[in-house]
Amino acid sequence: MIAALKNYLKNHVSVAPAVIEKGSAEAYDLWAENYDSQPGNLMIDLDEQLFTGMLNDLSVTNKQVADIGCGSGRHWAKLFNKQPLSLTGFDVSEGMLNKLKEKYPQANVRHIADDLFSDVPDGSFDTIVSTLTVAHIEDIEAAMHAWSRVLKPDAEVLITDFHPHILAYGGKRTFKHHQKSIAVKNYVHPVYSIVELLQEYGFHLIAKNELVIDETMRHYYEAQNALPVYEKYKGFQVIYGIHLKRHAA
């Protein structure tokens, strides 16, 4: 009887493939292989939409800009179009930095050794942009203190990321690598808490945008045979953007 039951389950019950969770450095080293060729990736498409819109109101021209979590430099063409004085990319993934250097051989990039940016002098940058990165940071308080330190007194910050609401309810940042599903380790940092941390260092909120999973996004899930996931998260906030500014005393 037990053998027959095992045989039935083997032949008739499908088991969802296991998702392997990895830290951000290891995960993005693997993801770097195909990160720039992901048609139909909902988060990348939404981030493109959100960041592009918010960049219009960010002061970048003739500024020293840091891109924290720069990855393969998805947004660098847009940033260079605004003629910054300098653009420096920071990332924990050597694989992603290598991809960025393939596209921009003269790029100034720095491997992140710790979230404190201990080797970066105070007041090095006018502007920080950070896209799809903040939820990978475990100690957000220490990181925001470090960001504030490396920024000049009159500075701006633009952040976009996977919304903590969906992360708190089991949403994951996943990708395929050699037929395996890999999830990147995330930490849940409420948007208001990030804003409040930066307000402690003299920043004030200029703009906040949040996009919600709705019918216009259904086709992304349908293409991945993941309509049950769509139904689970429909109405959830999926990505956010915040723009903050600090004025010199």
N, C-alpha and C positions, 0 to 999 in steps of 0.2 A: 504493500500500500504506500509506504513512504517513498520507495523508489519510483513508483508510478506518478506520485504527486510531484516529485522533483523533476521528472521528465516532462510532465505537463507544463510546469512553470517555465522550464527552460525553453519550450517550444511556443508557448502562447502568451507569455507575459514579458513585455518589453521593459527594460530597465534603463532609465535615463543615464547617459554617460556621466561619470564622476567628474566634478570640476576640481581641478588642482589649484590651490591658492598659493601664490608666491609673493614675496616682498617686491616692492616697486623696482628696485635696481635689477634684480634677476628677471622679473617679468618683462620689463621693457627692453632688456638686452635681447630677449627672445622675440618680442613683438617688433623690434626694429627691422627685422627681415622684410615685413610686408606692411608696415604701418602707413606708408605713403600710398598704398594701393588698396584701399578698402571702400569700394563703391557700396553704397547702401548702408553705411555705418551711421546709425541715428545720432549718436552723441557727437561724432565729428561734424556731421552736417549741421546740427543745432548749434554747436560751438562756433562754427564758421559764421552762421547767421548772427548769433548774439555778439560775438567779439567784434565782427565787422561793424555792426551798428554802433556799439559803444565806443569803438576806437575813434569815431568821428568827433567825439567830444573830449578826447584825451590830448593833452599837450605833449607832443613828441618832438616836433621840429627843433633842431639845435639843442636837444637834450641828451643827457647820458642815460641810456635806458638799459635796464636789466630784465631779461626774460627768464623767470624762475620756473623751471620745469619746461624748458624750451623744446625738449624732444627733438624731432627731426627738423624743426624750424618751419612748421606749417604756416605760421603767420608772418614770417620774416619778410616776404615780398611786400605785404601791406605796410609793415613797419618801416621798411626802407623807403617806400614811396612817400612817407611823411618826413623824410630827411632828418633822422636823428643825428646828433653829433657823434654818438657811438652806440653800438648795440652789443651787449654781452649776454651770451646764453649760459645758463646754469642748469645742470641736470645730474641726477644720480646714476644715469645709465650711460656707460661708455659707448654702448652700441648705438644709442640714439644720437649722441654727440658725433660719432663717426659718420652717421648718415647726414647730419647737418653739414659737416665739413665737406662731404662729397658735393653738396649743392652750393655751398659757399666756402670755397677753399681758404679765403682770407678771414673767415669768421673768428671772432674772439669768443672762445668757449672755456668754461671752467667746470670741472667735475666737482659735484657737491660732496664734500667729505662729511659734513655734519650740518644740521639745520641752523646752526649758530653763525655760519659764514665767518668763522673765526679768522680766516686769512684775508678778509675784505675790510679795508679801512673804513672808518666812520665817514658818512657823508659822501660816499663815492658816486651815488646816482641821483638823478632828478626824478626818475620814474621807474616803477616796477610794474610789469605785466606778468600775469601768471594764469595759464589756462589749463583746465582739467588736471590740476596738480594738488590743490590744497588738502583734499581728503586723504592723500597719501602720507601726510605729515602727522606723526603721532603726537608730538608735543607742540601743539599749535600756539600756546602762550609763548614759549621760548622762540618759536619761529617768527611770530609777529614782532616780538621785541627786537630780534635780529634785523628784520626787514626795516623797522623804524630806524635802527641805528645806522644802517648803511645808506639810508636816504638823507638827502639834504633837508634843511629846515622847511623849505618851500617845495613840497614834493607831491606826487600823485601815485595812486595804486589802482590798478584795474585787475580784478580777479573774475574768472569764470570757472565753474566746476559742476560736476555731478551733484545734484541737489541732495542735501543730507536727509530730506524727508524720505526719498525713495531708498537711500542706503539703509536708513533705520528700519525699513520694512523688508529688507532682504534683497534689494537691488544690488547687482554686482557689475563690475567693469570686467568684461571677459573678452577673450579672443581665442582663435584656433591656432595651434602650433603642432604641426605634424599629426593632425587628426585628433589632438587632445585639446580639451577645453581648459584654458588657464584663466584664473581670476586674479586680479591684482588686489593686494591687501589695501583696505580702506579703513578710515576712522571717521566717525560721525561728528562733525563740527557744525552746530547750528549756525545759520547765516548771521543771526543777530549777535552771536558770541564773537564772531570774527570782527564784525563792525565795532562792537564794544571794546574789544582788545585794541584795535587801531585808534579808537577815540581816546583811549588812555594816553596815547602818544601824540595827541593834538590833531588827529585827522577828523574830518567831518564827511558825512555821506552826501555825495553828489547825485548818484543815481543807483537804483536797484531794479533789476529785471529778472523775472522768473517765468520760465516756459512750462506749460502743463501738457502732459500726454493727452492728445485728443484724436479725433477721427482723421485729421490730416496726416497723422503718423502711423496709422494702422498698417499701411502697405509695407513699412519696414519690418514689422513683426510677421506679416503674412508671408513675405519673401523668405523668412527664416523658419517657416512652419512653427511660429511661436505665438499664435493668436491667444492661447490661454494666458501667456505672460502679459499680452496687451490688455486683456480683460481684467487681469489682476491689478494692473497699475494705471489703467485709464483714469484720468482726473488727478493723478499725482503730479506734483512739481518735479520736473526731471533734470533741469539745469538752471543755474542762476548766474547772474553777473552783478558785481558791485564795483562802483567807482567812488574812490574817496580822495580827498585833497587836504593838504596841510599847508598853512600859511606861516611864513617866518614871523617870529615874535617881533 
